[in-house]
Amino acid sequence: MQQEIVQQGIDLMVFGMGTVVVFLTTLVIVTVAMSGVMSRFFPESEKPLTPSTPSGSAVDARTLAVIKAAIAKHRKR
């Protein structure tokens, strides 16, 4: 009696773990396939490179003066 219950428990555990492994493997395969299909039919467009800051001084004189004053005040502490 006890041996049968243990054997049934082991059988159920193996069946459950096998089901999970099969499901996860299928999920990975489907995800990889879907990614391949999406990248094949809808490739990412290359964006033109633009400089992040324009040439020259991007900060006006008043803002620069405020920044310098804040740094000077912080250093006096």
N, CA, C and O atoms as a Tinker XYZ file with bonds, in Angstrom:
   308  protein
     1  N      0.830000   -1.190000    0.000000    73     2
     2  CA     0.000000    0.000000    0.000000    64     1     3
     3  C      0.878000    1.259000    0.000000    63     2     4     5
     4  O      0.699000    2.142000   -0.838000    81     3
     5  N      1.807000    1.334000    0.925000    73     3     6
     6  CA     2.676000    2.502000    1.030000    64     5     7
     7  C      3.533000    2.636000   -0.233000    63     6     8     9
     8  O      3.742000    3.742000   -0.731000    81     7
     9  N      4.018000    1.527000   -0.737000    73     7    10
    10  CA     4.862000    1.538000   -1.935000    64     9    11
    11  C      4.081000    2.036000   -3.158000    63    10    12    13
    12  O      4.636000    2.748000   -3.995000    81    11
    13  N      2.819000    1.673000   -3.264000    73    11    14
    14  CA     1.990000    2.119000   -4.381000    64    13    15
    15  C      1.794000    3.628000   -4.359000    63    14    16    17
    16  O      1.844000    4.282000   -5.400000    81    15
    17  N      1.573000    4.174000   -3.177000    73    15    18
    18  CA     1.347000    5.616000   -3.049000    64    17    19
    19  C      2.613000    6.378000   -3.421000    63    18    20    21
    20  O      2.553000    7.392000   -4.117000    81    19
    21  N      3.765000    5.884000   -2.952000    73    19    22
    22  CA     5.034000    6.532000   -3.286000    64    21    23
    23  C      5.267000    6.457000   -4.792000    63    22    24    25
    24  O      5.689000    7.440000   -5.401000    81    23
    25  N      4.999000    5.313000   -5.392000    73    23    26
    26  CA     5.189000    5.143000   -6.835000    64    25    27
    27  C      4.251000    6.060000   -7.620000    63    26    28    29
    28  O      4.650000    6.638000   -8.631000    81    27
    29  N      3.012000    6.194000   -7.158000    73    27    30
    30  CA     2.077000    7.099000   -7.823000    64    29    31
    31  C      2.551000    8.550000   -7.706000    63    30    32    33
    32  O      2.433000    9.329000   -8.651000    81    31
    33  N      3.084000    8.899000   -6.543000    73    31    34
    34  CA     3.609000   10.251000   -6.348000    64    33    35
    35  C      4.775000   10.537000   -7.276000    63    34    36    37
    36  O      4.865000   11.615000   -7.864000    81    35
    37  N      5.669000    9.564000   -7.405000    73    35    38
    38  CA     6.820000    9.735000   -8.298000    64    37    39
    39  C      6.354000    9.831000   -9.750000    63    38    40    41
    40  O      6.846000   10.663000  -10.513000    81    39
    41  N      5.408000    8.979000  -10.125000    73    39    42
    42  CA     4.875000    9.031000  -11.489000    64    41    43
    43  C      4.240000   10.386000  -11.782000    63    42    44    45
    44  O      4.459000   10.964000  -12.846000    81    43
    45  N      3.460000   10.886000  -10.840000    73    43    46
    46  CA     2.809000   12.177000  -11.019000    64    45    47
    47  C      3.840000   13.303000  -11.112000    63    46    48    49
    48  O      3.693000   14.224000  -11.915000    81    47
    49  N      4.885000   13.219000  -10.281000    73    47    50
    50  CA     5.932000   14.234000  -10.300000    64    49    51
    51  C      6.656000   14.231000  -11.645000    63    50    52    53
    52  O      6.886000   15.292000  -12.225000    81    51
    53  N      7.012000   13.066000  -12.137000    73    51    54
    54  CA     7.711000   12.969000  -13.420000    64    53    55
    55  C      6.817000   13.465000  -14.555000    63    54    56    57
    56  O      7.284000   14.171000  -15.448000    81    55
    57  N      5.545000   13.101000  -14.525000    73    55    58
    58  CA     4.612000   13.568000  -15.549000    64    57    59
    59  C      4.489000   15.093000  -15.518000    63    58    60    61
    60  O      4.503000   15.742000  -16.563000    81    59
    61  N      4.369000   15.656000  -14.324000    73    59    62
    62  CA     4.249000   17.111000  -14.189000    64    61    63
    63  C      5.500000   17.830000  -14.650000    63    62    64    65
    64  O      5.420000   18.829000  -15.365000    81    63
    65  N      6.661000   17.324000  -14.241000    73    63    66
    66  CA     7.914000   17.958000  -14.649000    64    65    67
    67  C      8.114000   17.825000  -16.157000    63    66    68    69
    68  O      8.602000   18.752000  -16.803000    81    67
    69  N      7.741000   16.689000  -16.713000    73    67    70
    70  CA     7.839000   16.509000  -18.161000    64    69    71
    71  C      6.938000   17.467000  -18.911000    63    70    72    73
    72  O      7.322000   18.018000  -19.942000    81    71
    73  N      5.740000   17.662000  -18.391000    73    71    74
    74  CA     4.806000   18.598000  -19.011000    64    73    75
    75  C      5.373000   20.012000  -18.999000    63    74    76    77
    76  O      5.276000   20.729000  -19.994000    81    75
    77  N      5.960000   20.413000  -17.885000    73    75    78
    78  CA     6.539000   21.754000  -17.776000    64    77    79
    79  C      7.708000   21.907000  -18.742000    63    78    80    81
    80  O      7.826000   22.935000  -19.409000    81    79
    81  N      8.569000   20.900000  -18.826000    73    79    82
    82  CA     9.719000   20.974000  -19.730000    64    81    83
    83  C      9.251000   21.076000  -21.181000    63    82    84    85
    84  O      9.786000   21.875000  -21.950000    81    83
    85  N      8.269000   20.281000  -21.554000    73    83    86
    86  CA     7.748000   20.334000  -22.928000    64    85    87
    87  C      7.124000   21.697000  -23.205000    63    86    88    89
    88  O      7.343000   22.270000  -24.272000    81    87
    89  N      6.356000   22.218000  -22.263000    73    87    90
    90  CA     5.724000   23.527000  -22.452000    64    89    91
    91  C      6.767000   24.624000  -22.601000    63    90    92    93
    92  O      6.666000   25.453000  -23.505000    81    91
    93  N      7.773000   24.641000  -21.722000    73    91    94
    94  CA     8.791000   25.690000  -21.793000    64    93    95
    95  C      9.623000   25.581000  -23.068000    63    94    96    97
    96  O      9.972000   26.597000  -23.669000    81    95
    97  N      9.938000   24.369000  -23.479000    73    95    98
    98  CA    10.678000   24.186000  -24.726000    64    97    99
    99  C      9.862000   24.685000  -25.915000    63    98   100   101
   100  O     10.389000   25.359000  -26.800000    81    99
   101  N      8.589000   24.355000  -25.930000    73    99   102
   102  CA     7.706000   24.836000  -26.995000    64   101   103
   103  C      7.617000   26.356000  -26.974000    63   102   104   105
   104  O      7.623000   26.992000  -28.028000    81   103
   105  N      7.535000   26.934000  -25.798000    73   103   106
   106  CA     7.454000   28.386000  -25.666000    64   105   107
   107  C      8.704000   29.056000  -26.223000    63   106   108   109
   108  O      8.607000   30.059000  -26.931000    81   107
   109  N      9.873000   28.512000  -25.911000    73   107   110
   110  CA    11.125000   29.083000  -26.415000    64   109   111
   111  C     11.188000   28.967000  -27.934000    63   110   112   113
   112  O     11.559000   29.924000  -28.613000    81   111
   113  N     10.830000   27.809000  -28.472000    73   111   114
   114  CA    10.880000   27.609000  -29.923000    64   113   115
   115  C      9.920000   28.557000  -30.634000    63   114   116   117
   116  O     10.282000   29.163000  -31.642000    81   115
   117  N      8.712000   28.688000  -30.122000    73   115   118
   118  CA     7.726000   29.580000  -30.747000    64   117   119
   119  C      8.177000   31.031000  -30.649000    63   118   120   121
   120  O      7.998000   31.795000  -31.598000    81   119
   121  N      8.759000   31.423000  -29.522000    73   119   122
   122  CA     9.225000   32.801000  -29.360000    64   121   123
   123  C     10.360000   33.115000  -30.327000    63   122   124   125
   124  O     10.374000   34.181000  -30.942000    81   123
   125  N     11.309000   32.198000  -30.467000    73   123   126
   126  CA    12.421000   32.409000  -31.399000    64   125   127
   127  C     11.901000   32.477000  -32.834000    63   126   128   129
   128  O     12.335000   33.328000  -33.611000    81   127
   129  N     10.982000   31.590000  -33.188000    73   127   130
   130  CA    10.419000   31.599000  -34.541000    64   129   131
   131  C      9.654000   32.891000  -34.808000    63   130   132   133
   132  O      9.779000   33.477000  -35.883000    81   131
   133  N      8.870000   33.331000  -33.843000    73   131   134
   134  CA     8.102000   34.559000  -34.010000    64   133   135
   135  C      9.037000   35.762000  -34.149000    63   134   136   137
   136  O      8.776000   36.663000  -34.946000    81   135
   137  N     10.110000   35.778000  -33.386000    73   135   138
   138  CA    11.078000   36.861000  -33.482000    64   137   139
   139  C     11.730000   36.881000  -34.858000    63   138   140   141
   140  O     11.937000   37.947000  -35.437000    81   139
   141  N     12.052000   35.704000  -35.379000    73   139   142
   142  CA    12.635000   35.631000  -36.716000    64   141   143
   143  C     11.684000   36.117000  -37.789000    63   142   144   145
   144  O     12.088000   36.835000  -38.703000    81   143
   145  N     10.426000   35.732000  -37.686000    73   143   146
   146  CA     9.426000   36.163000  -38.667000    64   145   147
   147  C      9.233000   37.671000  -38.599000    63   146   148   149
   148  O      9.184000   38.338000  -39.632000    81   147
   149  N      9.125000   38.205000  -37.402000    73   147   150
   150  CA     8.908000   39.644000  -37.250000    64   149   151
   151  C     10.098000   40.445000  -37.774000    63   150   152   153
   152  O      9.912000   41.468000  -38.433000    81   151
   153  N     11.318000   39.990000  -37.488000    73   151   154
   154  CA    12.487000   40.735000  -37.953000    64   153   155
   155  C     12.684000   40.582000  -39.458000    63   154   156   157
   156  O     13.294000   41.445000  -40.090000    81   155
   157  N     12.181000   39.504000  -40.036000    73   155   158
   158  CA    12.305000   39.317000  -41.478000    64   157   159
   159  C     11.315000   40.196000  -42.236000    63   158   160   161
   160  O     11.691000   40.833000  -43.220000    81   159
   161  N     10.073000   40.242000  -41.803000    73   159   162
   162  CA     9.055000   41.002000  -42.518000    64   161   163
   163  C      8.971000   42.463000  -42.075000    63   162   164   165
   164  O      8.510000   43.311000  -42.839000    81   163
   165  N      9.402000   42.763000  -40.874000    73   163   166
   166  CA     9.369000   44.134000  -40.366000    64   165   167
   167  C     10.735000   44.497000  -39.791000    63   166   168   169
   168  O     10.879000   44.591000  -38.572000    81   167
   169  N     11.744000   44.705000  -40.646000    73   167   170
   170  CA    13.082000   45.022000  -40.119000    64   169   171
   171  C     13.089000   46.412000  -39.486000    63   170   172   173
   172  O     12.309000   47.290000  -39.856000    81   171
   173  N     13.978000   46.582000  -38.535000    73   171   174
   174  CA    14.099000   47.882000  -37.885000    64   173   175
   175  C     14.745000   48.854000  -38.858000    63   174   176   177
   176  O     15.768000   48.547000  -39.470000    81   175
   177  N     14.147000   50.020000  -38.995000    73   175   178
   178  CA    14.719000   51.019000  -39.887000    64   177   179
   179  C     15.882000   51.705000  -39.183000    63   178   180   181
   180  O     15.835000   51.985000  -37.985000    81   179
   181  N     16.921000   51.965000  -39.958000    73   179   182
   182  CA    18.080000   52.634000  -39.379000    64   181   183
   183  C     17.785000   54.119000  -39.283000    63   182   184   185
   184  O     17.388000   54.754000  -40.260000    81   183
   185  N     17.982000   54.653000  -38.108000    73   183   186
   186  CA    17.717000   56.063000  -37.892000    64   185   187
   187  C     18.975000   56.853000  -38.241000    63   186   188   189
   188  O     20.080000   56.432000  -37.902000    81   187
   189  N     18.822000   57.987000  -38.909000    73   187   190
   190  CA    20.008000   58.780000  -39.237000    64   189   191
   191  C     20.629000   59.345000  -37.962000    63   190   192   193
   192  O     19.933000   59.741000  -37.027000    81   191
   193  N     21.942000   59.370000  -37.956000    73   191   194
   194  CA    22.644000   59.892000  -36.790000    64   193   195
   195  C     22.626000   61.405000  -36.827000    63   194   196   197
   196  O     23.043000   62.021000  -37.807000    81   195
   197  N     22.141000   61.994000  -35.751000    73   195   198
   198  CA    22.130000   63.443000  -35.635000    64   197   199
   199  C     22.904000   63.817000  -34.388000    63   198   200   201
   200  O     22.824000   63.120000  -33.376000    81   199
   201  N     23.632000   64.881000  -34.444000    73   199   202
   202  CA    24.375000   65.284000  -33.242000    64   201   203
   203  C     23.414000   65.658000  -32.125000    63   202   204   205
   204  O     22.380000   66.285000  -32.358000    81   203
   205  N     23.766000   65.266000  -30.920000    73   203   206
   206  CA    22.877000   65.518000  -29.794000    64   205   207
   207  C     22.891000   66.981000  -29.364000    63   206   208   209
   208  O     21.893000   67.486000  -28.850000    81   207
   209  N     24.012000   67.660000  -29.569000    73   207   210
   210  CA    24.086000   69.078000  -29.223000    64   209   211
   211  C     24.538000   69.848000  -30.454000    63   210   212   213
   212  O     25.435000   69.402000  -31.169000    81   211
   213  N     23.940000   70.972000  -30.702000    73   211   214
   214  CA    24.364000   71.774000  -31.850000    64   213   215
   215  C     25.755000   72.346000  -31.620000    63   214   216   217
   216  O     26.205000   72.492000  -30.483000    81   215
   217  N     26.419000   72.664000  -32.711000    73   215   218
   218  CA    27.763000   73.226000  -32.576000    64   217   219
   219  C     27.674000   74.617000  -31.962000    63   218   220   221
   220  O     26.670000   75.313000  -32.109000    81   219
   221  N     28.732000   75.007000  -31.278000    73   219   222
   222  CA    28.730000   76.295000  -30.615000    64   221   223
   223  C     28.201000   76.179000  -29.197000    63   222   224   225
   224  O     27.947000   75.079000  -28.707000    81   223
   225  N     28.039000   77.302000  -28.552000    73   223   226
   226  CA    27.557000   77.315000  -27.182000    64   225   227
   227  C     26.038000   77.186000  -27.173000    63   226   228   229
   228  O     25.326000   78.033000  -27.712000    81   227
   229  N     25.555000   76.112000  -26.551000    73   227   230
   230  CA    24.117000   75.885000  -26.508000    64   229   231
   231  C     23.476000   76.560000  -25.303000    63   230   232   233
   232  O     22.251000   76.606000  -25.195000    81   231
   233  N     24.296000   77.083000  -24.399000    73   231   234
   234  CA    23.788000   77.701000  -23.180000    64   233   235
   235  C     23.960000   79.206000  -23.305000    63   234   236   237
   236  O     25.050000   79.687000  -23.613000    81   235
   237  N     22.886000   79.951000  -23.067000    73   235   238
   238  CA    22.998000   81.400000  -23.161000    64   237   239
   239  C     23.748000   81.964000  -21.959000    63   238   240   241
   240  O     23.986000   81.256000  -20.980000    81   239
   241  N     24.109000   83.206000  -22.033000    73   239   242
   242  CA    24.967000   83.832000  -21.026000    64   241   243
   243  C     24.292000   83.881000  -19.657000    63   242   244   245
   244  O     24.954000   83.669000  -18.641000    81   243
   245  N     23.004000   84.153000  -19.611000    73   243   246
   246  CA    22.307000   84.257000  -18.323000    64   245   247
   247  C     22.285000   82.903000  -17.610000    63   246   248   249
   248  O     22.542000   82.830000  -16.409000    81   247
   249  N     21.979000   81.835000  -18.347000    73   247   250
   250  CA    21.958000   80.497000  -17.755000    64   249   251
   251  C     23.343000   80.105000  -17.275000    63   250   252   253
   252  O     23.482000   79.501000  -16.211000    81   251
   253  N     24.372000   80.442000  -18.049000    73   251   254
   254  CA    25.746000   80.141000  -17.655000    64   253   255
   255  C     26.114000   80.882000  -16.373000    63   254   256   257
   256  O     26.795000   80.324000  -15.513000    81   255
   257  N     25.673000   82.127000  -16.236000    73   255   258
   258  CA    25.953000   82.892000  -15.022000    64   257   259
   259  C     25.253000   82.272000  -13.814000    63   258   260   261
   260  O     25.830000   82.218000  -12.728000    81   259
   261  N     24.032000   81.810000  -13.988000    73   259   262
   262  CA    23.296000   81.173000  -12.895000    64   261   263
   263  C     23.988000   79.880000  -12.473000    63   262   264   265
   264  O     24.092000   79.596000  -11.280000    81   263
   265  N     24.456000   79.105000  -13.426000    73   263   266
   266  CA    25.155000   77.854000  -13.109000    64   265   267
   267  C     26.447000   78.142000  -12.358000    63   266   268   269
   268  O     26.759000   77.474000  -11.372000    81   267
   269  N     27.201000   79.138000  -12.825000    73   267   270
   270  CA    28.458000   79.488000  -12.141000    64   269   271
   271  C     28.194000   79.965000  -10.718000    63   270   272   273
   272  O     28.948000   79.632000   -9.803000    81   271
   273  N     27.134000   80.740000  -10.523000    73   271   274
   274  CA    26.805000   81.227000   -9.182000    64   273   275
   275  C     26.399000   80.070000   -8.275000    63   274   276   277
   276  O     26.767000   80.054000   -7.100000    81   275
   277  N     25.656000   79.115000   -8.793000    73   275   278
   278  CA    25.238000   77.967000   -7.990000    64   277   279
   279  C     26.440000   77.116000   -7.601000    63   278   280   281
   280  O     26.514000   76.629000   -6.472000    81   279
   281  N     27.373000   76.933000   -8.512000    73   279   282
   282  CA    28.580000   76.151000   -8.198000    64   281   283
   283  C     29.417000   76.873000   -7.160000    63   282   284   285
   284  O     29.930000   76.246000   -6.233000    81   283
   285  N     29.562000   78.178000   -7.301000    73   283   286
   286  CA    30.345000   78.948000   -6.331000    64   285   287
   287  C     29.704000   78.894000   -4.947000    63   286   288   289
   288  O     30.408000   78.755000   -3.947000    81   287
   289  N     28.390000   79.003000   -4.877000    73   287   290
   290  CA    27.694000   78.939000   -3.591000    64   289   291
   291  C     27.836000   77.556000   -2.966000    63   290   292   293
   292  O     27.991000   77.434000   -1.751000    81   291
   293  N     27.782000   76.521000   -3.789000    73   291   294
   294  CA    27.926000   75.156000   -3.282000    64   293   295
   295  C     29.334000   74.918000   -2.737000    63   294   296   297
   296  O     29.498000   74.229000   -1.731000    81   295
   297  N     30.334000   75.472000   -3.380000    73   295   298
   298  CA    31.721000   75.271000   -2.940000    64   297   299
   299  C     32.032000   76.022000   -1.653000    63   298   300   301
   300  O     32.946000   75.635000   -0.925000    81   299
   301  N     31.289000   77.095000   -1.353000    73   299   302
   302  CA    31.525000   77.864000   -0.128000    64   301   303
   303  C     31.053000   77.132000    1.110000    63   302   304   305
   304  O     31.483000   77.464000    2.215000    81   303
   305  N     30.183000   76.146000    0.960000    73   303   306
   306  CA    29.669000   75.412000    2.118000    64   305   307
   307  C     30.731000   74.623000    2.776000    63   306   308
   308  O     30.471000   73.944000    3.769000    81   307
